Amino acid sequence: MGLIWYPYRVLQDAGVSGALATLITYLLAMLCGTFLLPRMWRELPKAGWWAVLLVLSAGWSNLGYVLAMLLAR
């Protein structure tokens, strides 16, 4: 385990679940991406359903990994 999961553990100890912390992390990254990469958002519909599937699967696997790291105390 690395130090990258320390903030998730601190949030869990403060009462914030791992799923909510992951959601907040993704929303902040998406908000930053909206302002820094506006062209990407315009081109996303052209990418099709494969791009949506890729985004959802990446998010789901990250959520599983975060929850596994929080449970591996």
C-alpha positions in Angstrom: 0.0 0.0 0.0 1.2 3.5 -0.7 0.6 6.9 0.7 -2.0 7.7 -2.0 -4.7 6.0 0.0 -4.0 7.9 3.2 -6.5 10.7 2.5 -9.2 8.1 1.8 -8.5 6.5 5.2 -8.6 9.8 6.9 -11.9 10.6 5.3 -13.2 7.2 6.3 -12.2 7.8 9.9 -14.0 11.1 9.7 -17.2 9.3 8.6 -17.1 9.8 4.9 -17.5 6.4 3.1 -15.0 5.3 0.4 -17.7 5.4 -2.2 -18.6 9.0 -1.4 -14.9 10.0 -1.3 -14.4 8.4 -4.7 -17.4 10.2 -6.1 -16.1 13.5 -4.8 -12.7 12.8 -6.3 -14.2 12.0 -9.7 -16.4 15.1 -9.6 -13.5 17.4 -8.8 -11.4 15.9 -11.6 -14.3 16.2 -14.0 -14.8 19.9 -13.0 -11.1 20.6 -13.5 -11.2 18.8 -16.9 -14.3 20.8 -17.9 -12.4 24.0 -17.6 -9.0 22.8 -18.8 -10.1 20.5 -21.6 -13.3 21.9 -23.1 -12.6 20.5 -26.5 -12.5 17.0 -25.2 -16.1 17.4 -23.9 -17.3 18.6 -27.3 -15.7 15.6 -29.0 -17.0 13.0 -26.6 -20.3 12.3 -28.4 -18.3 11.6 -31.6 -16.4 8.8 -29.7 -19.6 6.8 -29.3 -20.7 4.3 -26.7 -17.2 2.7 -26.5 -15.9 5.9 -24.8 -18.8 5.8 -22.3 -18.2 2.1 -21.6 -14.5 2.8 -21.1 -15.2 5.7 -18.7 -17.7 3.7 -16.7 -15.5 0.6 -16.4 -12.5 2.7 -15.3 -14.6 4.4 -12.7 -16.0 1.1 -11.5 -12.6 -0.6 -11.2 -11.2 2.4 -9.3 -14.1 2.3 -6.9 -13.5 -1.4 -6.3 -9.8 -0.7 -5.7 -10.4 2.1 -3.3 -12.9 0.0 -1.3 -10.4 -2.9 -1.2 -7.6 -0.7 0.1 -9.9 0.7 2.8 -10.9 -2.7 3.9 -7.3 -4.1 3.9 -6.3 -2.6 7.3 
